[in-house]
Amino acid sequence: MATTFEVLQTIITETFDQDLTTNITTITPESTLAELNIESLEMFDLIFAVEDAFDISVPNDQLKIETVQDIVNLVDRLCVKQGKI
């Protein structure tokens, strides 16, 4: 089973039409959304994809994220809270 981080790597590459073979290795937990060229409006596309992939609901007040690891932490926390694990 893929980890939250691995699923997120795939979501980012697919959602933002990036080359999977090139970017899968460049997306690290420490990568910032700015480094990945994910702008504030595109963040909603990312969140919608994350909600679909993990069958969770992300409250708007939870969107204070800067890095990929921030998203991983948020997803893991929400999965536990929403009974998805």
OpenMM code with the backbone's topology and positions (N, CA, C; nanometers):
from openmm import Vec3, app, unit

residues = "MET ALA THR THR PHE GLU VAL LEU GLN THR ILE ILE THR GLU THR PHE ASP GLN ASP LEU THR THR ASN ILE THR THR ILE THR PRO GLU SER THR LEU ALA GLU LEU ASN ILE GLU SER LEU GLU MET PHE ASP LEU ILE PHE ALA VAL GLU ASP ALA PHE ASP ILE SER VAL PRO ASN ASP GLN LEU LYS ILE GLU THR VAL GLN ASP ILE VAL ASN LEU VAL ASP ARG LEU CYS VAL LYS GLN GLY LYS ILE".split()
positions = [
    Vec3(0.0845, -0.1179, 0.0000),
    Vec3(0.0000, 0.0000, 0.0000),
    Vec3(0.0893, 0.1246, 0.0000),
    Vec3(0.0516, 0.2209, -0.0797),
    Vec3(0.1301, 0.3438, -0.0919),
    Vec3(0.1125, 0.4306, 0.0326),
    Vec3(0.2173, 0.5020, 0.0661),
    Vec3(0.2111, 0.5948, 0.1785),
    Vec3(0.1367, 0.7210, 0.1368),
    Vec3(0.0987, 0.8002, 0.2346),
    Vec3(0.0334, 0.9278, 0.2064),
    Vec3(0.1231, 1.0129, 0.1171),
    Vec3(0.2503, 1.0154, 0.1477),
    Vec3(0.3449, 1.0942, 0.0679),
    Vec3(0.3493, 1.0463, -0.0768),
    Vec3(0.3550, 0.9160, -0.0980),
    Vec3(0.3617, 0.8620, -0.2341),
    Vec3(0.2355, 0.8948, -0.3136),
    Vec3(0.1208, 0.8840, -0.2484),
    Vec3(-0.0046, 0.9189, -0.3152),
    Vec3(-0.0046, 1.0676, -0.3497),
    Vec3(0.0431, 1.1482, -0.2580),
    Vec3(0.0479, 1.2925, -0.2808),
    Vec3(0.1418, 1.3278, -0.3959),
    Vec3(0.2549, 1.2602, -0.4053),
    Vec3(0.3457, 1.2820, -0.5185),
    Vec3(0.2736, 1.2585, -0.6505),
    Vec3(0.1997, 1.1503, -0.6573),
    Vec3(0.1265, 1.1168, -0.7792),
    Vec3(0.0179, 1.2193, -0.8077),
    Vec3(-0.0547, 1.2600, -0.7049),
    Vec3(-0.1598, 1.3606, -0.7219),
    Vec3(-0.1009, 1.4897, -0.7776),
    Vec3(0.0094, 1.5329, -0.7224),
    Vec3(0.0714, 1.6583, -0.7680),
    Vec3(0.1138, 1.6478, -0.9140),
    Vec3(0.1766, 1.5392, -0.9504),
    Vec3(0.2226, 1.5258, -1.0887),
    Vec3(0.1054, 1.5150, -1.1854),
    Vec3(0.0001, 1.4434, -1.1463),
    Vec3(-0.1147, 1.4284, -1.2355),
    Vec3(-0.1993, 1.5549, -1.2406),
    Vec3(-0.2238, 1.6171, -1.1270),
    Vec3(-0.3094, 1.7352, -1.1217),
    Vec3(-0.2482, 1.8525, -1.1961),
    Vec3(-0.1176, 1.8631, -1.1891),
    Vec3(-0.0512, 1.9776, -1.2504),
    Vec3(0.0225, 1.9389, -1.3772),
    Vec3(-0.0149, 1.8218, -1.4332),
    Vec3(0.0343, 1.7771, -1.5626),
    Vec3(0.1861, 1.7858, -1.5725),
    Vec3(0.2506, 1.7363, -1.4703),
    Vec3(0.3964, 1.7361, -1.4686),
    Vec3(0.4462, 1.5986, -1.5104),
    Vec3(0.5653, 1.5939, -1.5612),
    Vec3(0.6252, 1.4679, -1.6046),
    Vec3(0.6530, 1.3813, -1.4825),
    Vec3(0.5829, 1.2707, -1.4723),
    Vec3(0.5932, 1.1839, -1.3553),
    Vec3(0.7344, 1.1321, -1.3344),
    Vec3(0.8000, 1.0883, -1.4395),
    Vec3(0.9334, 1.0308, -1.4227),
    Vec3(1.0353, 1.1334, -1.3773),
    Vec3(1.0180, 1.2572, -1.4182),
    Vec3(1.1108, 1.3623, -1.3776),
    Vec3(1.0784, 1.4142, -1.2390),
    Vec3(0.9532, 1.4441, -1.2142),
    Vec3(0.9160, 1.5144, -1.0920),
    Vec3(0.8917, 1.4268, -0.9712),
    Vec3(0.8655, 1.2988, -0.9903),
    Vec3(0.8383, 1.2132, -0.8758),
    Vec3(0.9595, 1.2098, -0.7822),
    Vec3(1.0783, 1.2232, -0.8382),
    Vec3(1.1979, 1.2226, -0.7547),
    Vec3(1.2316, 1.3608, -0.7006),
    Vec3(1.1771, 1.4652, -0.7636),
    Vec3(1.2073, 1.6003, -0.7165),
    Vec3(1.1071, 1.6498, -0.6141),
    Vec3(0.9941, 1.5822, -0.6021),
    Vec3(0.8964, 1.6183, -0.4997),
    Vec3(0.9359, 1.5474, -0.3714),
    Vec3(0.9769, 1.6261, -0.2744),
    Vec3(1.0185, 1.5720, -0.1455),
    Vec3(0.9261, 1.6261, -0.0374),
    Vec3(0.9299, 1.5690, 0.0812),
    Vec3(0.8480, 1.6246, 0.1897),
    Vec3(0.8789, 1.7714, 0.2171),
    Vec3(1.0021, 1.8111, 0.1933),
    Vec3(1.0438, 1.9487, 0.2207),
    Vec3(1.0100, 2.0453, 0.1077),
    Vec3(0.9655, 1.9935, -0.0062),
    Vec3(0.9319, 2.0800, -0.1200),
    Vec3(0.8215, 2.1770, -0.0797),
    Vec3(0.8418, 2.3035, -0.1138),
    Vec3(0.7360, 2.4012, -0.0878),
    Vec3(0.6430, 2.4054, -0.2087),
    Vec3(0.5224, 2.4507, -0.1846),
    Vec3(0.4276, 2.4621, -0.2946),
    Vec3(0.4773, 2.5638, -0.3969),
    Vec3(0.5456, 2.6673, -0.3502),
    Vec3(0.6025, 2.7671, -0.4412),
    Vec3(0.7076, 2.7027, -0.5322),
    Vec3(0.7917, 2.6166, -0.4760),
    Vec3(0.8940, 2.5479, -0.5562),
    Vec3(0.8306, 2.4589, -0.6629),
    Vec3(0.7121, 2.4064, -0.6324),
    Vec3(0.6425, 2.3189, -0.7255),
    Vec3(0.5508, 2.3972, -0.8194),
    Vec3(0.5594, 2.5305, -0.8118),
    Vec3(0.4792, 2.6198, -0.8958),
    Vec3(0.3293, 2.5999, -0.8766),
    Vec3(0.2898, 2.5719, -0.7534),
    Vec3(0.1487, 2.5596, -0.7196),
    Vec3(0.1069, 2.6910, -0.6554),
    Vec3(0.0275, 2.7660, -0.7286),
    Vec3(-0.0172, 2.8967, -0.6819),
    Vec3(-0.1413, 2.8815, -0.5952),
    Vec3(-0.1799, 2.9894, -0.5295),
    Vec3(-0.2894, 2.9834, -0.4333),
    Vec3(-0.4199, 2.9330, -0.4945),
    Vec3(-0.4543, 2.9752, -0.6134),
    Vec3(-0.5779, 2.9268, -0.6751),
    Vec3(-0.5687, 2.7794, -0.7132),
    Vec3(-0.4510, 2.7353, -0.7525),
    Vec3(-0.4317, 2.5949, -0.7877),
    Vec3(-0.4370, 2.5050, -0.6650),
    Vec3(-0.4182, 2.5649, -0.5498),
    Vec3(-0.4237, 2.4888, -0.4255),
    Vec3(-0.5602, 2.4209, -0.4102),
    Vec3(-0.6653, 2.4865, -0.4571),
    Vec3(-0.7978, 2.4265, -0.4469),
    Vec3(-0.8082, 2.3002, -0.5315),
    Vec3(-0.7485, 2.3000, -0.6499),
    Vec3(-0.7459, 2.1791, -0.7323),
    Vec3(-0.6741, 2.0664, -0.6594),
    Vec3(-0.5642, 2.1005, -0.5956),
    Vec3(-0.4877, 2.0018, -0.5200),
    Vec3(-0.5700, 1.9471, -0.4035),
    Vec3(-0.6356, 2.0346, -0.3299),
    Vec3(-0.7160, 1.9918, -0.2151),
    Vec3(-0.8324, 1.9034, -0.2604),
    Vec3(-0.8986, 1.9402, -0.3703),
    Vec3(-1.0085, 1.8576, -0.4212),
    Vec3(-0.9585, 1.7179, -0.4577),
    Vec3(-0.8423, 1.7110, -0.5206),
    Vec3(-0.7845, 1.5811, -0.5583),
    Vec3(-0.7486, 1.5001, -0.4346),
    Vec3(-0.6964, 1.5660, -0.3325),
    Vec3(-0.6620, 1.4979, -0.2071),
    Vec3(-0.7884, 1.4459, -0.1392),
    Vec3(-0.8923, 1.5272, -0.1367),
    Vec3(-1.0186, 1.4838, -0.0757),
    Vec3(-1.0727, 1.3600, -0.1462),
    Vec3(-1.0677, 1.3593, -0.2786),
    Vec3(-1.1156, 1.2439, -0.3549),
    Vec3(-1.0299, 1.1197, -0.3300),
    Vec3(-0.8993, 1.1374, -0.3317),
    Vec3(-0.8086, 1.0233, -0.3169),
    Vec3(-0.8183, 0.9578, -0.1796),
    Vec3(-0.8381, 1.0378, -0.0765),
    Vec3(-0.8380, 0.9850, 0.0599),
    Vec3(-0.9783, 0.9777, 0.1215),
    Vec3(-1.0793, 1.0187, 0.0452),
    Vec3(-1.2182, 1.0186, 0.0928),
    Vec3(-1.2319, 1.0947, 0.2250),
    Vec3(-1.1766, 1.2162, 0.2249),
    Vec3(-1.1836, 1.3022, 0.3426),
    Vec3(-1.2389, 1.4381, 0.3020),
    Vec3(-1.2713, 1.5174, 0.4019),
    Vec3(-1.3149, 1.6543, 0.3803),
    Vec3(-1.2142, 1.7460, 0.4497),
    Vec3(-1.1604, 1.8405, 0.3743),
    Vec3(-1.0608, 1.9331, 0.4287),
    Vec3(-1.1300, 2.0663, 0.4573),
    Vec3(-1.1433, 2.1016, 0.5850),
    Vec3(-1.2048, 2.2310, 0.6180),
    Vec3(-1.1182, 2.3466, 0.5677),
    Vec3(-1.1842, 2.4545, 0.5260),
    Vec3(-1.1119, 2.5703, 0.4724),
    Vec3(-1.0124, 2.6286, 0.5714),
    Vec3(-1.0402, 2.6190, 0.7000),
    Vec3(-0.9480, 2.6756, 0.7987),
    Vec3(-0.8228, 2.5909, 0.8177),
    Vec3(-0.8141, 2.4777, 0.7481),
    Vec3(-0.6987, 2.3893, 0.7576),
    Vec3(-0.5987, 2.4110, 0.6443),
    Vec3(-0.6176, 2.5132, 0.5642),
    Vec3(-0.5359, 2.5317, 0.4446),
    Vec3(-0.4105, 2.6152, 0.4665),
    Vec3(-0.3595, 2.6179, 0.5864),
    Vec3(-0.2350, 2.6898, 0.6145),
    Vec3(-0.1183, 2.5938, 0.5948),
    Vec3(-0.0843, 2.5714, 0.4691),
    Vec3(0.0213, 2.4763, 0.4376),
    Vec3(0.1219, 2.5400, 0.3436),
    Vec3(0.2461, 2.5027, 0.3631),
    Vec3(0.3526, 2.5566, 0.2795),
    Vec3(0.4334, 2.4474, 0.2096),
    Vec3(0.4410, 2.3299, 0.2722),
    Vec3(0.5241, 2.2228, 0.2165),
    Vec3(0.4405, 2.0981, 0.1901),
    Vec3(0.4984, 2.0069, 0.1161),
    Vec3(0.4337, 1.8781, 0.0908),
    Vec3(0.4132, 1.8051, 0.2238),
    Vec3(0.5097, 1.8134, 0.3139),
    Vec3(0.4957, 1.7473, 0.4434),
    Vec3(0.3780, 1.8045, 0.5224),
    Vec3(0.3516, 1.9337, 0.5087),
    Vec3(0.2349, 1.9934, 0.5745),
    Vec3(0.1065, 1.9262, 0.5262),
    Vec3(0.0991, 1.8977, 0.3966),
    Vec3(-0.0193, 1.8316, 0.3412),
    Vec3(-0.0279, 1.6883, 0.3914),
    Vec3(0.0847, 1.6177, 0.3934),
    Vec3(0.0877, 1.4804, 0.4444),
    Vec3(0.0366, 1.4776, 0.5884),
    Vec3(0.0877, 1.5682, 0.6706),
    Vec3(0.0455, 1.5736, 0.8107),
    Vec3(-0.1040, 1.6014, 0.8222),
    Vec3(-0.1538, 1.6946, 0.7409),
    Vec3(-0.2954, 1.7293, 0.7419),
    Vec3(-0.3807, 1.6093, 0.7013),
    Vec3(-0.3430, 1.5431, 0.5931),
    Vec3(-0.4183, 1.4271, 0.5451),
    Vec3(-0.4191, 1.3168, 0.6499),
    Vec3(-0.3047, 1.2857, 0.7068),
    Vec3(-0.2979, 1.1807, 0.8081),
    Vec3(-0.3862, 1.2144, 0.9285),
    Vec3(-0.3806, 1.3398, 0.9713),
    Vec3(-0.4610, 1.3828, 1.0866),
    Vec3(-0.6108, 1.3743, 1.0548),
    Vec3(-0.6501, 1.4194, 0.9348),
    Vec3(-0.7912, 1.4171, 0.8974),
    Vec3(-0.8422, 1.2748, 0.8745),
    Vec3(-0.7582, 1.1881, 0.8226),
    Vec3(-0.7978, 1.0480, 0.8031),
    Vec3(-0.8292, 0.9828, 0.9373),
    Vec3(-0.7485, 1.0096, 1.0370),
    Vec3(-0.7726, 0.9546, 1.1708),
    Vec3(-0.8997, 1.0166, 1.2287),
    Vec3(-0.9084, 1.1480, 1.2215),
    Vec3(-1.0231, 1.2204, 1.2786),
    Vec3(-1.1538, 1.1813, 1.2123),
    Vec3(-1.1510, 1.1569, 1.0812),
    Vec3(-1.2719, 1.1242, 1.0071),
    Vec3(-1.2932, 0.9734, 0.9914),
    Vec3(-1.2137, 0.8943, 1.0637),
    Vec3(-1.2328, 0.7508, 1.0677),
    Vec3(-1.1989, 0.6782, 0.9399),
    Vec3(-1.1037, 0.7279, 0.8642),
    Vec3(-1.0656, 0.6645, 0.7369),
    Vec3(-0.9470, 0.5707, 0.7513),
    Vec3(-0.8917, 0.5627, 0.8711),
    Vec3(-0.7787, 0.4708, 0.8954),
    Vec3(-0.8225, 0.3660, 0.9943),
] * unit.nanometer
topology = app.Topology()
chain = topology.addChain("A")
for resn in residues:
    res = topology.addResidue(resn, chain)
    for name in ("N", "CA", "C"):
        topology.addAtom(name, app.Element.getBySymbol(name[0]), res)
